[in-house]
Amino acid sequence: MEPLENDELSDLELDRVLREWNTPAAPARLRAALFPHRAPWWQAIWTASVRVPAPALYVLALLILLAWLRPGPQVLQPRAGLDFNEWKPVAELRPKVIRSNNVPN
């Protein structure tokens, strides 16, 4: 390319220079930096971690402890002379509405 009288190029000269210009090759480490190797999803499950704040962990541990210490549900004991085979569902349900202004109820 011949030296120019001034440092500015016309549009035609710029187009010619851009057509001749070749981009340098990208370094091999660039692809590894942009697209790191990823493990399969099933393998990522075994190495996954979840960050939990300490106060939330303490509350969860307390709830588990309270649930473990709480007595289990009480089992209904049938009355003498009545076993589970004799129990029958209600034939007709008649709900009774009790209003808040009805104090005795």
C-alpha positions, 0 to 999 in steps of 0.5 A: 500500500502506498503512503497517503498524503493525509491520514484520512481514507475515503470510503472507497479506500476503506472498503478496499482495506477492509476487504484485504484485512484478515482477522487473527485466529482466536487463541485455543484457550478462548473457547475453553474460557467461554464454553467450559466443559459441562458434566451431564445433568445426572452427574451434576445432581450428585455434586450439587450444593444448596446454600442455606442461611444458618438461621433457616437451618436452625429453625428447620432443625428445631421444627424437626426436633419438635415433630419428633418429640410430639406424641403420636396421634391417639388411636380410637378405642372402640367401646365395649360391644361395638367394633369397626365392622358395625360402624356405618356412614351417616345417612343424612347430614343436617348441618345447623348454622349458629350465628355469632349473635346467638350467645348461648350457643 
